[in-house]
Amino acid sequence: MGGSVVIIILLIVIVPVSIIMTGLLFSGLLGTVLQKEVDKENQGTELYDLSQKDFYQKPSS
């Protein structure tokens, strides 16, 4: 009886969390690779300059 409770807890808690964390890892890796590729393609264009701009910086007065 105790073993079945442990297995149910593992299936309900641990497995979904590990799937989410794996997806998070792969999406971060894919985003980084694609961003570097796009930056190489758009080097020297207005799009590249715009992507490097810090929009959170307050304007100097």
N, C-alpha and C positions, 0 to 999 in steps of 0.2 A: 504494500500500500504506500509506504513512504517513497519508494523508488518511482512509482508512477506519478506522484505529486511533483517530485523533482524534475522528471521528464516534461511534465505539462508546463511547469514554470519556465524551463529552458526554452520550450517551443513558443511560449507566449512572450517572453521578455528578451532573451538573449539572441535568438535568431533574427527577429526583425531589426533589432538595434545593429547587429553586425551587418545585415544587408544594407541598411541606411548608411552606415559608416563606409562601407565599400563603395557605394555609389557616390558618396561625398568625395572620397579620395580620387576616383576616376574622373569625376566631373571637374575637379580642381586641376588635375593633370591635363586633361583635354583642353580646358580653357587657357591654361598657360601656353601650351604648345600652339594653339590656334592664334593666340594674341601675338606671339613672337613672329609667326609666319605672316600675319597681316601687317605688322609693323615693318617687316622687311619689304613687303610689296609696296607699301605706301610711303616709304622713306622719302623725305624731301617734298611732300605734297601738303596741301592745307589740311587734309584729313589726319595726317600724322601729327602735325602741330596741334590740332584740336584735341586729339586723343591724349597728348602729353600735358595738356593744360590742367592746372589744379583749380577746380571750380569752388573748392572750399576755402580758398585763401581770400581773406578780406581785401577789398581794393585799397590801395594806398591813397591817403588823402593829403 
